[in-house]
Amino acid sequence: MKILLIGASGTVGSAVKAELAQRHEVISIGRTSGDFQVDISDSASIRRLFEQTGKFDALICAAGNVNFVALGDMSENDFELGLRDKLMGQVNLAASMLTTAPRSPSPVAFSTVIRFGLALLRHWSMAHSMRLSKRQRSNCHEACASTP
């Protein structure tokens, strides 16, 4: 399978790549690194990416900028970054199969905006999947990587 992996150099993405590369052709994609570059918060950038990569079998997104800030210290800008980049970035990618990394057994400290965004993404994906044909699917799993 030809798999596009966005966020391939991150904590979750690098683990996903190490596992999948044993059995599949994994195309590494990042904001500034990898085989191709993309800004998932910019639909035009995503269109250019798909034009460059051509057909693929699966799309995995383990990307999205967020600020790790305690809820009491969080500003509107912190929420807006997570919603624009993590949530809307992945929604922008949903024309293809949408997958995020598997669920972590325990949440990361200060990950409120990630959890909020991923919950919205999960519900959006459920609604989106009702409009797909029987031969298409939209998968979404909540994710939060453990950090040292």
Long-range contacts (C-beta under 8 A, 24 or more apart in sequence): 1-25, 1-57, 1-58, 2-27, 2-55, 2-56, 2-57, 2-58, 3-27, 3-56, 3-57, 3-58, 3-59, 3-60, 4-29, 4-49, 4-53, 4-56, 4-58, 4-59, 4-60, 4-96, 5-29, 5-60, 5-62, 6-30, 6-38, 6-40, 6-59, 6-60, 6-61, 6-62, 6-63, 6-93, 7-61, 7-62, 7-63, 7-64, 8-34, 8-62, 9-33, 9-34, 10-62, 10-63, 10-145, 11-145, 11-147, 12-62, 12-101, 12-143, 12-145, 13-62, 13-63, 13-101, 15-101, 16-60, 16-62, 16-101, 20-60, 27-53, 27-56, 30-63, 31-63, 40-64, 40-85, 40-89, 40-90, 40-92, 40-93, 41-84, 41-85, 41-88, 41-89, 41-92, 42-92, 43-92, 46-92, 46-93, 50-96, 56-96, 58-96, 58-97, 58-99, 59-93, 59-96, 59-97, 59-98, 59-99, 60-99, 60-100, 60-101, 61-89, 61-90, 61-93, 61-98, 61-99, 61-100, 62-100, 62-101, 62-143, 63-89, 63-90, 64-89, 64-90, 64-114, 64-117, 66-111, 66-113, 66-114, 66-117, 67-113, 68-108, 68-109, 68-110, 68-111, 69-110, 69-113, 70-110, 71-110, 71-112, 74-112, 74-113, 78-113, 79-113, 79-116, 81-113, 82-113, 82-114, 82-116, 82-117, 83-113, 83-116, 83-117, 83-120, 86-113, 86-114, 86-117, 86-118, 86-121, 87-117, 87-118, 87-120, 87-121, 90-121, 91-121, 91-124, 94-124, 94-125, 94-128, 94-138, 97-136, 97-137, 97-138, 97-139, 98-125, 98-128, 98-138, 98-139, 98-140, 99-139, 99-140, 99-141, 100-140, 100-141, 100-142, 100-143, 101-141, 101-143, 101-145, 102-141, 102-143, 103-141, 103-142, 103-143, 103-144, 104-143, 104-144, 104-145, 104-146, 106-146, 107-144, 108-144, 108-145, 108-146, 108-147, 111-144, 114-144, 115-142, 115-144, 118-142, 118-143, 118-144
